[in-house]
Amino acid sequence: MADLILGIETSCDETAAAVVESSKLIRSSIVSSQIHLHERFGGVVPEIASRAHVELIVPVVAEALVAAEWREIKLKQSRQQRVQVLWGHYWWELAQLKL
């Protein structure tokens, strides 16, 4: 039985999500950049970045799950599934689910 991990990253000006299987196989990796929002200011504006993360997180995570065929994998067999989030420079496990 393989583990599935959904990793979510929202540092600086990128919102990203990835699904990794058995800590080896990257099933999907979706990154949304905010460069276009910040370029006219000559650098990242924290308020703009935080609001963009809120708007982008759901579509980015949804796209990563679809690209990884998460639903089909889940239906095939019982697996341990986890959610991890980047906070500062460290990955934290938010949830370990038996789905």
Number of C-alpha atoms within 10 A of each C-alpha: 8 12 14 24 22 23 22 25 19 22 15 14 22 16 25 21 25 23 26 18 16 12 11 8 10 14 18 19 20 18 17 17 14 18 14 8 15 15 11 9 8 8 11 16 14 12 8 13 21 16 10 19 22 11 12 18 18 13 13 20 22 14 18 24 20 13 15 20 14 17 10 10 12 14 10 8 11 13 16 16 17 19 16 19 17 14 12 10 7 9 13 14 14 11 12 13 11 9 11
